[in-house]
């Protein structure tokens, strides 16, 4: 190992950026690679600057970007760069905004790739005007675009109500919110109270919707989206406890924009490609990275933090950035400042409360398999390859009851997005058709390159 160790952090969201800042304070340089033009990830996303637009920037994100700029002497932030490959030896293949890819070796590699939204296919979900909740939020935060047509939001979880409250605040015409979950039970409320600030924020979102007169349909889902050249209306169905449809849709709401989101899952493409061990944990997003108390993975020198490892929220991501910095300093044999030791110790203690909160969120609004039966047999599940639910079920019925085999047989997940959009739905459809648990269907596998790149740019990678 060289006298000046190379620490590479993939992701400039709250977890990755906070890790880089903590390392810089201890005198260790790092390279932070991120595919976004500005640091902050989805939670702290803004437009070209921090000026207040339709959605007020989170002050924590503003401070984080300012601190990164102040520590440019110690932190090399490569914005607009994408990691398209990686090996267990911690060698990354990085695609810059233009030009040939670059090979980058790391003595310590921190993977902080954030979360991916879970999509649920229903008839009509491929129509123009249908967005993921995260996509609508990006339009608000980054491009200052407010829908000029009535909006219906559907799904479940905290993001549903956050985006709904933001829509109301920006003047959008919110026709309805459709929540697959029922009201939280007293047991769930007790768990949510472990993070009182977040619970108050959630109650505030509900009150904002009530003041605006937005109807909320609970234990219901958008079962179909109608329209010819774009969205015209949604049809709503009541749900059973497993979130399958109780009956045919019994209500129709006219609208021009639909936003749908059923929570998020860890983006485990890179950890999967490297060969890190994973486990299935529905409470933290499904397939998550196996880590020790230092947030180290099963691959030596590789760490995973934030929502890219296991869903825990922004406060957890910030805390894990601090914890991993202290862990890396110990591994590199570098002195750890007393202040960082204290902050890391406090961060570990606070993770216990967040674990209770996350368990309550999952118990109240965690994804149920029945929601994926809303897709009709001719509904396209894999948009890249045009694969329907019927084709995926046919693969499973033919004996291809493991996700990878069903993927090869049906081509679901083999398009440009590599299953980032359809992977959850395909896995659950395979499991349901084969009569096995979703974890038995196996974890989606990533392959090179993780993102499309011109062949001329990968012919001769630079070091």
Secondary structure as GFF3:
##gff-version 3
##sequence-region A 1 463
A	DSSP	beta_strand	7	10	.	.	.	ID=ss1
A	DSSP	alpha_helix	14	25	.	.	.	ID=ss2
A	DSSP	beta_strand	30	34	.	.	.	ID=ss3
A	DSSP	alpha_helix	59	70	.	.	.	ID=ss4
A	DSSP	beta_strand	75	79	.	.	.	ID=ss5
A	DSSP	beta_strand	82	86	.	.	.	ID=ss6
A	DSSP	beta_strand	91	95	.	.	.	ID=ss7
A	DSSP	beta_strand	102	105	.	.	.	ID=ss8
A	DSSP	beta_strand	108	111	.	.	.	ID=ss9
A	DSSP	beta_strand	115	117	.	.	.	ID=ss10
A	DSSP	beta_strand	130	132	.	.	.	ID=ss11
A	DSSP	alpha_helix	133	143	.	.	.	ID=ss12
A	DSSP	beta_strand	151	155	.	.	.	ID=ss13
A	DSSP	alpha_helix	158	169	.	.	.	ID=ss14
A	DSSP	beta_strand	174	179	.	.	.	ID=ss15
A	DSSP	alpha_helix	186	192	.	.	.	ID=ss16
A	DSSP	three_ten_helix	193	195	.	.	.	ID=ss17
A	DSSP	alpha_helix	196	211	.	.	.	ID=ss18
A	DSSP	beta_strand	215	218	.	.	.	ID=ss19
A	DSSP	beta_strand	220	226	.	.	.	ID=ss20
A	DSSP	beta_strand	233	238	.	.	.	ID=ss21
A	DSSP	beta_strand	251	254	.	.	.	ID=ss22
A	DSSP	beta_strand	257	261	.	.	.	ID=ss23
A	DSSP	beta_strand	264	266	.	.	.	ID=ss24
A	DSSP	alpha_helix	269	274	.	.	.	ID=ss25
A	DSSP	beta_strand	278	281	.	.	.	ID=ss26
A	DSSP	three_ten_helix	282	284	.	.	.	ID=ss27
A	DSSP	beta_strand	286	289	.	.	.	ID=ss28
A	DSSP	beta_strand	302	304	.	.	.	ID=ss29
A	DSSP	three_ten_helix	306	308	.	.	.	ID=ss30
A	DSSP	alpha_helix	314	332	.	.	.	ID=ss31
A	DSSP	alpha_helix	338	365	.	.	.	ID=ss32
A	DSSP	three_ten_helix	369	374	.	.	.	ID=ss33
A	DSSP	beta_strand	380	382	.	.	.	ID=ss34
A	DSSP	beta_strand	387	388	.	.	.	ID=ss35
A	DSSP	alpha_helix	389	397	.	.	.	ID=ss36
A	DSSP	alpha_helix	403	410	.	.	.	ID=ss37
A	DSSP	alpha_helix	423	434	.	.	.	ID=ss38
A	DSSP	three_ten_helix	438	441	.	.	.	ID=ss39
A	DSSP	three_ten_helix	455	457	.	.	.	ID=ss40
###
